[in-house]
Amino acid sequence: WNVAGLKPALQRIQSDYGTPTSSDSSSIGSSNAKCSKPKPKPDPSRAFANYLHLHGSIDILCLQEHKIPLSQLSSRSEPDRCSTIDGYESFWSCVTTDQKSRGFNGVVTYAKVGLVQAADCTPLKDAELDGQGRCILTDHGKFVVFNVYVPYSRDAETLAKKMKFLNAVRGAMERQRELGKHVILVGDLNLKIDKRDVFWRWRNVYVDVVLNQMKENRKDENHGWKKDIANNWDEIVRVLHTIEALPRQTKNPLTKKTHDRFIARVKLAENEYITLGNYEDTAEDALGCYDINAQYYMNPSNETSTIYRKANCLSIDTLAELMAKIVNVMWDNKVLRQISESSESGLNPDLPSYMWMKKLLDDDGMVDVFRHFYPAAEARFTCWHQMKNMRYSNAGGRIDFTLVDKALLTHVELNNNVLLRCGRSNPHDNPLGEEAALLAATASGLFVPGTFAGGGIADATKRALDTQFAGKAHSGMIYTPPSYSDHIAVSLLMKNSFGVECAGNGELSLGGDASTRKAQPHKKQRSVASFFSAAGSKSSS
């Protein structure tokens, strides 16, 4: 689960679930109301422990973007003592290389005591990559878990960095297989592998493919939207050559600070201009989706310039806007749906991160567990743009994954489609459809969007918050509240036999090797009691 900052997530959890209910007092602990002694100060980590208990006493929890500096862990000043949860060991990777980035990124894996025998916060064996705090490995006997937070890419430079990281992860997983370990890869991969993993209006259309088809089939009258493109594309290209980013000064209603935002503008004719898109924070963001030139990046594996997006590749949304505003061709929702379901639309197959994922599935024998169980599921996303309230219309992407080696698939608990959550207690007539996905994302409308006037995400009712605990444990998605993160959690349920055959039946002993110790920086700080204990032992000797 990408928590987008563990400290604010814990603050929400503390506010919403800080007091254990009577039903979980045995595992969380409770105070004796009749005792006359002063009540001890509550352990701040109990709220988190209670939260995990409400989710079914999770065995292994992998979090991304904890954003906690290493210095806080090593000095035991981390928020809510979150490194020490009763019954769990925690293993951390933090940013250590870039001084400016410390307090960003970060991954942490919590595992019940007895489930881990070793850990490594430098599994990529590359000082630069390991220092980014994006990967932690935990060894569970016959299998290992890679918990990763893959870099986001927005241009050629960041794509090269992303691919260097992904290639290193693949190499690290292969090294573990050579040691006889099965591999589980979980986390925010910041990529997509199926066209259904992205909101349908954001799927790509390769205009050149359409144009070539029309040249070969000019006599066919059943092309519709393809004919519209063929008849008007030259004019669209001409107008796009005039594109520029216009700045506008805006004021934050809360802080009163001013800053520039940008919008794209094109020239239709002499003294006739129109704007495209919305105001964005940078000129690059305002212009980016209208760039129809081929895009290249420096491939880190062979240091060659490699194409990652062919020319004339646009999203359905962008293409529809250009058709409407430049050449006055209006496509209704039916036509847009037709485009999205056609073979001419989908993901960008030239994107190297897409090809990397294909290699994992086709060459390395890994399985995308969610898509394996739900091959026909539509619009099941794990991340939405918070500032634009996208979750409430379910316009997002599935970028958080659980991948397992094929040999482990027999240990994954089979699911029934009714367990694919649909935002209400009674099953949906079509749990794999878009309506069920929207109901799940919004808790059947109980989660409401915030206002664009500022003030943040709208508070949710207790009834809405509790929907995250609905249903049985399963391999799928856990719809955590929007106030906790812009991501929801993804889950993997294993059969009981898995613990016996592959995880030492919960009786593994945690090693004291240097790599494991490094992954537990919170254990380096000695408690006050330990100093007194050491002093007493010295004096008695």
Secondary structure per residue as TSV (DSSP state, phi and psi in degrees):
chain	resnum	aa	ss	phi	psi
A	1	W	-	360.0	121.2
A	2	N	B	-80.9	109.7
A	3	V	-	-88.7	-6.2
A	4	A	S	53.2	42.4
A	5	G	-	111.6	105.2
A	6	L	H	-68.8	-33.8
A	7	K	H	-60.9	-53.3
A	8	P	H	-64.4	-33.3
A	9	A	H	-64.2	-42.2
A	10	L	H	-65.5	-35.5
A	11	Q	H	-62.8	-40.3
A	12	R	H	-65.7	-44.7
A	13	I	H	-63.0	-41.1
A	14	Q	H	-61.4	-41.8
A	15	S	H	-69.0	-39.2
A	16	D	H	-89.0	-32.5
A	17	Y	H	-137.6	29.7
A	18	G	-	-71.4	-23.3
A	19	T	S	-103.6	115.1
A	20	P	-	-64.0	146.1
A	21	T	-	-80.0	166.5
A	22	S	G	-62.9	-29.3
A	23	S	G	-68.2	-24.2
A	24	D	G	-112.2	19.5
A	25	S	H	-66.5	-27.7
A	26	S	H	-69.0	-34.9
A	27	S	H	-94.5	-23.9
A	28	I	H	-97.8	-30.0
A	29	G	-	104.2	150.1
A	30	S	-	-148.3	160.4
A	31	S	-	-97.8	154.1
A	32	N	-	-89.4	113.2
A	33	A	T	-65.6	-22.7
A	34	K	T	-86.0	-9.8
A	35	C	-	-70.4	134.6
A	36	S	-	-86.3	-11.0
A	37	K	S	-72.5	151.0
A	38	P	-	-58.8	139.8
A	39	K	-	-69.4	132.8
A	40	P	-	-66.5	154.5
A	41	K	-	-62.4	127.9
A	42	P	-	-60.9	142.3
A	43	D	-	-70.2	118.7
A	44	P	T	-63.3	-20.4
A	45	S	T	-78.3	-10.2
A	46	R	H	-65.7	-32.8
A	47	A	H	-61.8	-42.6
A	48	F	H	-66.6	-43.0
A	49	A	H	-60.9	-41.1
A	50	N	H	-63.2	-40.5
A	51	Y	H	-62.2	-44.3
A	52	L	H	-64.2	-35.7
A	53	H	H	-64.7	-41.5
A	54	L	H	-65.1	-25.9
A	55	H	T	-86.7	11.6
A	56	G	T	97.1	24.1
A	57	S	-	56.4	68.0
A	58	I	-	-58.8	136.4
A	59	D	S	-78.4	-47.8
A	60	I	E	-132.4	126.3
A	61	L	E	-121.4	121.9
A	62	C	E	-112.3	119.7
A	63	L	E	-115.0	143.7
A	64	Q	E	-117.0	156.1
A	65	E	-	57.1	51.8
A	66	H	-	-71.7	-28.1
A	67	K	-	61.0	26.4
A	68	I	-	-99.0	123.6
A	69	P	-	-64.4	148.6
A	70	L	H	-58.3	-35.6
A	71	S	H	-61.7	-34.0
A	72	Q	H	-70.2	-36.8
A	73	L	H	-70.0	-44.2
A	74	S	H	-70.0	-22.3
A	75	S	T	-101.3	3.2
A	76	R	T	56.7	40.8
A	77	S	-	-113.5	19.2
A	78	E	S	-69.9	154.6
A	79	P	G	-61.0	133.9
A	80	D	G	54.6	28.0
A	81	R	G	47.4	41.8
A	82	C	T	-71.7	-6.8
A	83	S	T	-79.3	-16.6
A	84	T	-	-123.7	97.6
A	85	I	-	-110.7	128.7
A	86	D	T	-53.4	124.4
A	87	G	T	90.3	-3.0
A	88	Y	E	-125.4	151.5
A	89	E	E	-102.7	149.4
A	90	S	E	-126.1	145.7
A	91	F	E	-133.8	127.8
A	92	W	E	-122.1	146.2
A	93	S	E	-128.5	126.4
A	94	C	-	-126.3	160.9
A	95	V	-	-67.3	128.2
A	96	T	-	-127.8	-13.6
A	97	T	S	-90.8	-54.1
A	98	D	-	-93.6	114.9
A	99	Q	G	-58.7	-38.3
A	100	K	G	-69.8	-24.4
A	101	S	G	-93.8	-3.7
A	102	R	T	-66.0	131.1
A	103	G	T	97.9	5.7
A	104	F	S	-121.3	176.8
A	105	N	-	52.8	-142.7
A	106	G	-	92.0	131.8
A	107	V	E	-128.5	147.9
A	108	V	E	-142.5	138.8
A	109	T	E	-118.0	123.7
A	110	Y	E	-100.3	133.8
A	111	A	E	-140.0	142.2
A	112	K	E	-60.2	145.6
A	113	V	T	-56.7	131.6
A	114	G	T	98.7	-1.3
A	115	L	S	-105.3	-7.6
A	116	V	-	-126.1	136.2
A	117	Q	S	-111.3	-15.3
A	118	A	E	-165.3	164.0
A	119	A	E	-149.2	160.4
A	120	D	E	-150.5	119.1
A	121	C	S	-94.2	4.6
A	122	T	-	-129.4	52.7
A	123	P	T	-76.7	-13.5
A	124	L	T	-83.1	-14.7
A	125	K	-	56.4	39.8
A	126	D	-	-140.6	113.5
A	127	A	H	-56.7	-40.7
A	128	E	H	-65.7	-46.7
A	129	L	H	-71.5	-44.1
A	130	D	H	-64.2	-28.7
A	131	G	T	-76.6	-4.5
A	132	Q	T	-83.7	-6.7
A	133	G	S	66.0	43.5
A	134	R	-	-119.0	-0.7
A	135	C	E	-150.2	132.0
A	136	I	E	-133.1	133.7
A	137	L	E	-109.7	133.9
A	138	T	E	-122.3	136.5
A	139	D	E	-102.4	121.5
A	140	H	-	-115.2	28.8
A	141	G	S	101.9	-97.5
A	142	K	S	-90.1	-4.7
A	143	F	E	-140.9	160.1
A	144	V	E	-124.8	154.3
A	145	V	E	-118.0	124.3
A	146	F	E	-98.6	117.5
A	147	N	E	-105.0	114.3
A	148	V	E	-129.4	152.1
A	149	Y	E	-126.0	100.6
A	150	V	-	-78.5	138.9
A	151	P	-	-59.8	147.1
A	152	Y	-	-84.9	142.3
A	153	S	-	-119.9	136.5
A	154	R	-	-126.5	-9.9
A	155	D	S	-156.0	-175.9
A	156	A	H	-62.6	-40.0
A	157	E	H	-65.5	-48.1
A	158	T	H	-71.6	-28.1
A	159	L	H	-65.8	-39.5
A	160	A	H	-61.8	-40.6
A	161	K	H	-67.4	-38.7
A	162	K	H	-62.4	-44.7
A	163	M	H	-69.6	-32.2
A	164	K	H	-62.2	-40.9
A	165	F	H	-67.9	-47.7
A	166	L	H	-61.4	-41.5
A	167	N	H	-63.8	-36.2
A	168	A	H	-68.4	-38.7
A	169	V	H	-63.2	-44.0
A	170	R	H	-61.9	-41.1
A	171	G	H	-64.3	-39.5
A	172	A	H	-65.9	-39.2
A	173	M	H	-64.8	-39.5
A	174	E	H	-65.6	-36.3
A	175	R	H	-63.1	-37.2
A	176	Q	H	-68.0	-37.3
A	177	R	H	-64.6	-36.8
A	178	E	H	-64.5	-22.8
A	179	L	T	-87.2	2.8
A	180	G	T	90.4	13.5
A	181	K	-	-96.0	143.6
A	182	H	E	-84.0	154.3
A	183	V	E	-120.8	136.2
A	184	I	E	-120.3	128.1
A	185	L	E	-115.1	122.3
A	186	V	E	-132.8	156.9
A	187	G	E	135.9	-171.7
A	188	D	E	-86.8	101.7
A	189	L	-	-87.8	-9.5
A	190	N	-	51.5	42.9
A	191	L	-	-154.2	170.5
A	192	K	-	-132.8	151.2
A	193	I	-	-124.1	-11.1
A	194	D	S	-137.5	143.1
A	195	K	G	-61.0	-24.1
A	196	R	G	-76.8	-5.5
A	197	D	G	-83.5	3.0
A	198	V	B	-134.9	146.2
A	199	F	-	-50.5	134.0
A	200	W	G	-59.5	-31.0
A	201	R	G	-76.8	-10.3
A	202	W	G	-99.6	2.1
A	203	R	-	-67.2	151.6
A	204	N	E	-84.3	147.6
A	205	V	E	-122.1	127.8
A	206	Y	E	-91.6	102.3
A	207	V	H	-62.7	-36.8
A	208	D	H	-61.6	-35.0
A	209	V	H	-63.8	-43.4
A	210	V	H	-63.4	-44.4
A	211	L	H	-62.3	-40.4
A	212	N	H	-66.3	-38.5
A	213	Q	H	-62.1	-41.6
A	214	M	H	-68.1	-33.7
A	215	K	H	-63.7	-34.8
A	216	E	H	-84.2	-17.6
A	217	N	-	-133.5	49.6
A	218	R	T	-64.4	-27.5
A	219	K	T	-82.1	-12.3
A	220	D	-	-77.4	121.5
A	221	E	-	-92.4	3.6
A	222	N	-	-103.2	26.9
A	223	H	-	-88.5	-28.6
A	224	G	T	58.3	-109.3
A	225	W	H	-62.4	-28.5
A	226	K	H	-67.3	-38.6
A	227	K	H	-64.2	-38.6
A	228	D	H	-58.3	-43.4
A	229	I	H	-65.5	-48.0
A	230	A	H	-61.0	-37.5
A	231	N	H	-76.4	-19.8
A	232	N	H	-125.1	-1.7
A	233	W	H	-65.2	-38.9
A	234	D	H	-59.8	-40.0
A	235	E	H	-68.3	-38.7
A	236	I	H	-62.5	-42.9
A	237	V	H	-62.8	-42.9
A	238	R	H	-59.1	-44.7
A	239	V	H	-69.2	-38.5
A	240	L	H	-64.9	-22.2
A	241	H	T	-67.4	-13.2
A	242	T	T	-98.8	7.0
A	243	I	-	-66.2	143.9
A	244	E	E	-150.1	163.0
A	245	A	E	-103.9	123.5
A	246	L	E	-100.7	129.0
A	247	P	E	-85.9	152.1
A	248	R	E	-144.2	130.3
A	249	Q	E	-79.1	129.5
A	250	T	E	-125.3	161.8
A	251	K	E	-122.9	131.8
A	252	N	-	-70.7	122.9
A	253	P	T	-65.8	-20.2
A	254	L	T	-92.6	-49.4
A	255	T	T	-89.3	-16.2
A	256	K	-	68.4	8.0
A	257	K	-	-80.8	146.8
A	258	T	E	-104.9	150.0
A	259	H	E	-159.4	162.7
A	260	D	E	-87.9	140.0
A	261	R	E	-124.0	161.0
A	262	F	E	-130.0	148.0
A	263	I	E	-137.2	147.7
A	264	A	E	-79.7	142.4
A	265	R	E	-135.6	140.6
A	266	V	E	-128.6	159.5
A	267	K	E	-104.7	118.0
A	268	L	E	-81.8	-43.8
A	269	A	E	-156.8	-176.5
A	270	E	T	-58.8	121.4
A	271	N	T	62.7	22.1
A	272	E	E	-126.1	112.2
A	273	Y	E	-124.8	153.9
A	274	I	E	-137.4	156.0
A	275	T	E	-100.4	153.7
A	276	L	E	-124.5	141.2
A	277	G	E	73.2	-155.0
A	278	N	E	-122.4	169.7
A	279	Y	E	-68.6	132.5
A	280	E	E	-123.4	167.4
A	281	D	S	-72.4	-27.4
A	282	T	S	-131.2	158.9
A	283	A	H	-63.8	-36.6
A	284	E	H	-62.2	-40.6
A	285	D	H	-67.0	-35.3
A	286	A	H	-68.6	-33.4
A	287	L	H	-95.7	-21.9
A	288	G	H	-53.1	-48.2
A	289	C	T	-74.3	-7.0
A	290	Y	T	-103.3	5.7
A	291	D	-	-80.4	114.4
A	292	I	-	-102.2	8.4
A	293	N	S	-80.4	152.5
A	294	A	-	-62.6	143.6
A	295	Q	E	-116.4	137.1
A	296	Y	E	-125.6	155.3
A	297	Y	E	-140.2	163.8
A	298	M	E	-87.8	107.7
A	299	N	E	-65.3	117.8
A	300	P	T	-70.2	-18.9
A	301	S	T	-79.1	-27.6
A	302	N	T	-134.3	5.7
A	303	E	T	56.6	38.8
A	304	T	E	-120.1	151.6
A	305	S	E	-74.1	122.8
A	306	T	E	-128.2	136.1
A	307	I	E	-70.3	137.7
A	308	Y	E	-124.3	-6.2
A	309	R	E	-154.7	122.1
A	310	K	-	-70.7	163.8
A	311	A	T	-64.8	154.7
A	312	N	T	58.6	41.5
A	313	C	E	-110.0	117.4
A	314	L	E	-136.7	154.0
A	315	S	E	-72.1	158.3
A	316	I	H	-57.9	-43.2
A	317	D	H	-57.7	-48.6
A	318	T	H	-66.4	-43.1
A	319	L	H	-61.3	-43.0
A	320	A	H	-63.7	-38.1
A	321	E	H	-65.3	-43.4
A	322	L	H	-64.2	-41.7
A	323	M	H	-62.5	-41.3
A	324	A	H	-73.0	-45.3
A	325	K	H	-84.0	-31.0
A	326	I	H	-94.4	-42.9
A	327	V	H	-118.5	7.0
A	328	N	-	60.6	37.7
A	329	V	-	-106.1	115.6
A	330	M	-	-101.0	122.1
A	331	W	-	-100.9	127.8
A	332	D	-	-82.0	177.2
A	333	N	H	-61.9	-33.4
A	334	K	H	-62.7	-43.3
A	335	V	H	-67.3	-42.1
A	336	L	H	-62.1	-39.4
A	337	R	H	-64.0	-40.5
A	338	Q	H	-60.5	-41.5
A	339	I	H	-63.7	-45.0
A	340	S	H	-64.4	-28.4
A	341	E	H	-94.0	-2.4
A	342	S	S	-79.3	164.0
A	343	S	T	-73.4	-12.6
A	344	E	T	-83.4	-3.5
A	345	S	E	-121.5	154.4
A	346	G	E	160.9	-152.5
A	347	L	-	-83.9	168.2
A	348	N	-	-83.8	105.0
A	349	P	T	-71.8	-12.1
A	350	D	T	-87.5	-8.9
A	351	L	-	-68.0	123.7
A	352	P	H	-62.1	-29.6
A	353	S	H	-67.8	-33.1
A	354	Y	H	-65.3	-45.3
A	355	M	H	-65.9	-34.9
A	356	W	H	-60.8	-45.8
A	357	M	H	-65.2	-38.7
A	358	K	H	-60.4	-38.2
A	359	K	H	-65.7	-38.9
A	360	L	H	-59.6	-42.7
A	361	L	H	-78.9	-42.3
A	362	D	H	-89.0	-38.0
A	363	D	T	-98.5	-39.8
A	364	D	S	-91.0	-6.8
A	365	G	-	74.7	28.1
A	366	M	E	-91.1	161.1
A	367	V	E	-127.0	130.3
A	368	D	E	-78.6	102.8
A	369	V	H	-60.6	-44.9
A	370	F	H	-60.9	-50.0
A	371	R	H	-68.9	-27.2
A	372	H	H	-64.7	-44.9
A	373	F	H	-80.4	-29.9
A	374	Y	-	-127.1	66.0
A	375	P	T	-64.3	-21.7
A	376	A	T	-104.8	4.9
A	377	A	-	-66.1	132.7
A	378	E	-	-109.1	143.2
A	379	A	S	58.8	29.7
A	380	R	-	-91.5	94.5
A	381	F	-	-103.9	160.9
A	382	T	S	-119.8	-6.0
A	383	C	E	-148.6	141.0
A	384	W	E	-139.2	156.5
A	385	H	-	-75.9	111.8
A	386	Q	T	-67.8	-43.2
A	387	M	T	-65.2	-23.5
A	388	K	T	-103.6	10.1
A	389	N	T	57.2	35.5
A	390	M	G	-70.7	-23.4
A	391	R	G	-64.2	-30.2
A	392	Y	G	-78.9	-10.6
A	393	S	G	-114.8	4.7
A	394	N	T	54.6	49.2
A	395	A	-	-106.2	96.5
A	396	G	E	-152.3	-153.7
A	397	G	E	-148.2	152.7
A	398	R	-	-97.9	102.5
A	399	I	-	-122.0	0.6
A	400	D	E	-108.8	130.1
A	401	F	E	-132.6	156.9
A	402	T	E	-123.7	114.8
A	403	L	E	-116.6	138.1
A	404	V	E	-130.4	151.0
A	405	D	E	-61.2	144.2
A	406	K	G	-56.7	-30.5
A	407	A	G	-64.5	-23.0
A	408	L	G	-88.4	-9.0
A	409	L	G	-62.3	-30.8
A	410	T	G	-67.1	-18.5
A	411	H	G	-91.6	-9.6
A	412	V	B	-77.6	131.2
A	413	E	-	-66.3	127.6
A	414	L	-	-67.1	147.4
A	415	N	-	-115.8	154.4
A	416	N	-	-102.0	145.8
A	417	N	G	-56.0	-26.8
A	418	V	G	-67.6	-16.2
A	419	L	G	-81.7	-8.7
A	420	L	S	-74.4	109.1
A	421	R	-	-61.8	141.7
A	422	C	-	-130.5	22.6
A	423	G	S	78.4	7.5
A	424	R	S	-152.7	163.7
A	425	S	S	-72.0	-36.2
A	426	N	S	-85.8	144.7
A	427	P	-	-61.9	149.4
A	428	H	-	-86.1	148.8
A	429	D	S	-59.9	-33.3
A	430	N	-	-133.6	81.9
A	431	P	T	-65.8	-12.7
A	432	L	T	-95.2	-3.2
A	433	G	S	-88.8	175.7
A	434	E	H	-67.6	-36.5
A	435	E	H	-63.9	-43.7
A	436	A	H	-62.3	-37.7
A	437	A	H	-65.5	-41.6
A	438	L	H	-64.1	-42.8
A	439	L	H	-61.9	-38.6
A	440	A	H	-67.0	-43.3
A	441	A	H	-65.3	-30.3
A	442	T	H	-110.1	7.3
A	443	A	T	53.3	48.2
A	444	S	T	56.4	36.5
A	445	G	T	89.6	1.0
A	446	L	T	-73.2	-31.1
A	447	F	S	-83.1	125.7
A	448	V	-	-117.0	148.6
A	449	P	-	-71.5	154.5
A	450	G	-	-80.4	170.4
A	451	T	-	-87.4	155.8
A	452	F	T	-84.5	3.6
A	453	A	T	-85.8	0.0
A	454	G	S	105.1	175.5
A	455	G	S	105.2	-6.5
A	456	G	-	83.2	-164.9
A	457	I	S	-75.0	139.7
A	458	A	-	-65.6	140.4
A	459	D	-	-65.8	143.7
A	460	A	-	-105.4	152.8
A	461	T	-	-73.6	163.1
A	462	K	H	-60.7	-37.7
A	463	R	H	-61.4	-42.1
A	464	A	H	-66.8	-45.3
A	465	L	H	-60.1	-38.7
A	466	D	G	-72.1	-12.0
A	467	T	G	-65.0	-19.9
A	468	Q	G	-66.1	-19.4
A	469	F	G	-96.0	1.8
A	470	A	-	-68.3	147.7
A	471	G	S	83.2	171.3
A	472	K	-	-86.2	164.1
A	473	A	-	-59.1	139.4
A	474	H	-	-160.2	168.7
A	475	S	S	-93.2	109.8
A	476	G	E	175.5	-124.8
A	477	M	E	-130.4	142.1
A	478	I	E	-115.3	115.3
A	479	Y	-	-83.8	77.5
A	480	T	-	-64.9	153.7
A	481	P	-	-66.7	151.4
A	482	P	T	-60.2	-28.7
A	483	S	T	-71.0	-15.3
A	484	Y	T	-87.3	-37.1
A	485	S	-	-170.6	162.4
A	486	D	S	-81.1	-3.3
A	487	H	B	-110.7	153.9
A	488	I	-	-102.8	171.0
A	489	A	E	-88.2	151.8
A	490	V	E	-116.0	149.9
A	491	S	E	-130.6	154.3
A	492	L	-	-135.3	119.1
A	493	L	-	-107.5	124.8
A	494	M	B	-108.2	152.9
A	495	K	-	-69.2	158.8
A	496	N	H	-59.9	-32.3
A	497	S	H	-63.2	-25.5
A	498	F	H	-62.9	-42.8
A	499	G	H	-62.5	-36.0
A	500	V	H	-74.9	-46.9
A	501	E	H	-81.4	-31.5
A	502	C	H	-119.9	-18.3
A	503	A	S	-121.1	24.2
A	504	G	G	64.1	19.7
A	505	N	G	55.5	28.5
A	506	G	G	75.3	20.3
A	507	E	-	-121.6	27.1
A	508	L	-	-76.4	148.4
A	509	S	-	-103.7	129.7
A	510	L	-	-72.7	126.1
A	511	G	-	-73.9	164.4
A	512	G	-	-111.6	25.4
A	513	D	-	-69.6	166.4
A	514	A	H	-62.9	-39.1
A	515	S	H	-65.1	-41.9
A	516	T	H	-67.0	-41.9
A	517	R	H	-62.6	-38.7
A	518	K	H	-65.8	-30.3
A	519	A	T	-79.4	-4.1
A	520	Q	-	-125.1	66.1
A	521	P	G	-63.1	-23.8
A	522	H	G	-68.1	-19.2
A	523	K	G	-85.1	-6.0
A	524	K	S	-76.9	-25.0
A	525	Q	S	-83.9	118.3
A	526	R	-	-79.4	144.2
A	527	S	-	-77.9	163.8
A	528	V	H	-59.8	-40.2
A	529	A	H	-62.1	-34.2
A	530	S	H	-67.7	-31.1
A	531	F	H	-67.1	-44.1
A	532	F	H	-64.1	-39.8
A	533	S	H	-62.8	-41.9
A	534	A	H	-66.6	-39.3
A	535	A	H	-64.9	-41.0
A	536	G	H	-64.3	-40.3
A	537	S	H	-65.3	-37.2
A	538	K	H	-67.8	-41.3
A	539	S	H	-70.0	-35.3
A	540	S	H	-72.6	-22.5
A	541	S	-	-80.8	360.0
